[in-house]
Amino acid sequence: MLEVREISKDYREFHLRDITFSVKRGEHFIILGPSGAGKTVLLEVIAGIIAPDSGKIFLNGEDITGLPPEKRGLAYIPQNYALFPNMSVFDNIAFGLKVRKVPKAEIEWKVKELSEVLGISHLLGRKPKTLSGGEQQRVAIARALAVEPELLLLDEPFANLDVQTRGRLINEMKRWKKELGFTALHVTHSFEEAVGLGDRVGVMLNGRLVQVGAVREVFSRPVSEEVARFLGFENIIEGLAEGRILRANGLMIELPAEASGKIRVGIRPEDIVLSDEPLRSSMRNTFRAEVVGLEELGLLVRVRLKAGGVELSAFVTRSSVLELGLDAGKNVWVGFKASAVHVF
Ligand SMILES: Nc1ncnc2c1ncn2[C@@H]1O[C@H](COP(=O)(O)OP(=O)(O)OP(=O)(O)O)[C@@H](O)[C@H]1O
């Protein structure tokens, strides 16, 4: 339904380059990238707020590149929600319908339906500034969906919310989508949103769309080391492969498939297990390692290790740190499955 073809936009220091992708009807498409990757610029080009230097945008086969925002049939929710501060929640949601001169009874029915699904029926008489961030986001989504847009454009919809509210809204959005059946193009830097909501994901780095695919596929098979690093493959190891074995700085690592010559592999820190005893089970890659340092990450702790001449990072829980008595200088066993080793 949405087709973006070779969109480019140059600012002095930032270049959005040849962005090409499409969104299918009913899909939740995520553009995932770090801060400054150009996600907002891309969304604003699609919304019609910024004109691209080159490239085209099609909606249901029609070229909308030159159309003003209001003629595109898209609803754009910016990061700050942009609710009308002087209007009640009801009037905010009803706004687009009133502009389109929809009969009053129909407006009331539509606002009622949307506010019930979104859980904001009790807020209809309130002004936006009296609402919490999560409530404002629900109102912004209701207002956008009221006019039944072809496509909903969401810019970091949950970025300004606390962790609990964000988790709840991610879950609820799945239900809203089922009940209301919209198509969404959603930009975010959050892996949680990408994994929780995305049907497909496009990874954006430095103004380029570097990989597009099903969420699971992109997270398990990044196309390049750059994408892998962004997606959390912290351990990148270079070595010489022969058959299923990679020799790297004193370690012999079993690979998931045969390879040959100089290659690089990536392993996620959450796929590395630490133990006091040599690990049995199906983990063929088991090595003795020394703890180099610990870093607090909130719920988890990053353990920096050295095995042979290879540096590794592993994520463990705080209770594992205590149980294993992890501290700099301590020797432990590290283990990871061959299937956790990703060959680039
Ligand atoms: N009008 C402008 N003039 C010059 N540079 C701009 C303009 N608008 C955006 N940029 C630059 O484009 C780059 C991408 O910005 P953008 O807001 O799209 O990033 P983002 O991926 O959405 O990041 P964030 O999540 O932090 O908003 C930034 O370096 C920004 O400074």
The ligand as an SDF file (V2000), in Angstrom:
LIG
                    3D

 31 33  0  0  0  0  0  0  0  0999 V2000
   15.9300   21.0820    9.2560 N   0  0  0  0  0  0  0  0  0  0  0  0
   17.0980   20.4820    9.4440 C   0  0  0  0  0  0  0  0  0  0  0  0
   18.2600   21.0840    9.1130 N   0  0  0  0  0  0  0  0  0  0  0  0
   19.4490   20.4790    9.2780 C   0  0  0  0  0  0  0  0  0  0  0  0
   19.6050   19.2390    9.8080 N   0  0  0  0  0  0  0  0  0  0  0  0
   18.4820   18.5860   10.1580 C   0  0  0  0  0  0  0  0  0  0  0  0
   17.1830   19.1720   10.0110 C   0  0  0  0  0  0  0  0  0  0  0  0
   16.2780   18.2650   10.4610 N   0  0  0  0  0  0  0  0  0  0  0  0
   16.9780   17.1890   10.8800 C   0  0  0  0  0  0  0  0  0  0  0  0
   18.3000   17.3770   10.7040 N   0  0  0  0  0  0  0  0  0  0  0  0
   19.3750   16.4290   11.0520 C   0  0  0  0  0  0  0  0  0  0  0  0
   19.0720   15.1660   10.5180 O   0  0  0  0  0  0  0  0  0  0  0  0
   19.5810   14.1350   11.3910 C   0  0  0  0  0  0  0  0  0  0  0  0
   18.5090   13.0910   11.6490 C   0  0  0  0  0  0  0  0  0  0  0  0
   17.5190   13.6320   12.4930 O   0  0  0  0  0  0  0  0  0  0  0  0
   16.2160   12.8200   12.9180 P   0  0  0  0  0  0  0  0  0  0  0  0
   15.4240   13.6970   13.8300 O   0  0  0  0  0  0  0  0  0  0  0  0
   15.5180   12.3220   11.7180 O   0  0  0  0  0  0  0  0  0  0  0  0
   16.8260   11.5960   13.7150 O   0  0  0  0  0  0  0  0  0  0  0  0
   16.0370   10.4520   14.4470 P   0  0  0  0  0  0  0  0  0  0  0  0
   16.5360    9.1640   13.8920 O   0  0  0  0  0  0  0  0  0  0  0  0
   14.5800   10.7040   14.3820 O   0  0  0  0  0  0  0  0  0  0  0  0
   16.5810   10.6010   15.9040 O   0  0  0  0  0  0  0  0  0  0  0  0
   15.7910   10.8830   17.2680 P   0  0  0  0  0  0  0  0  0  0  0  0
   15.3050    9.5540   17.7080 O   0  0  0  0  0  0  0  0  0  0  0  0
   16.8700   11.4470   18.1510 O   0  0  0  0  0  0  0  0  0  0  0  0
   14.7220   11.8760   16.9560 O   0  0  0  0  0  0  0  0  0  0  0  0
   20.0760   14.8310   12.6330 C   0  0  0  0  0  0  0  0  0  0  0  0
   21.4650   14.8850   12.5650 O   0  0  0  0  0  0  0  0  0  0  0  0
   19.4730   16.2170   12.5380 C   0  0  0  0  0  0  0  0  0  0  0  0
   20.2970   17.1890   13.1510 O   0  0  0  0  0  0  0  0  0  0  0  0
  1  2  1  0
  2  3  1  0
  2  7  2  0
  3  4  2  0
  4  5  1  0
  5  6  2  0
  6  7  1  0
  6 10  1  0
  7  8  1  0
  8  9  2  0
  9 10  1  0
 10 11  1  0
 11 12  1  0
 11 30  1  0
 12 13  1  0
 13 14  1  0
 13 28  1  0
 14 15  1  0
 15 16  1  0
 16 17  2  0
 16 18  1  0
 16 19  1  0
 19 20  1  0
 20 21  2  0
 20 22  1  0
 20 23  1  0
 23 24  1  0
 24 25  2  0
 24 26  1  0
 24 27  1  0
 28 29  1  0
 28 30  1  0
 30 31  1  0
M  END
$$$$
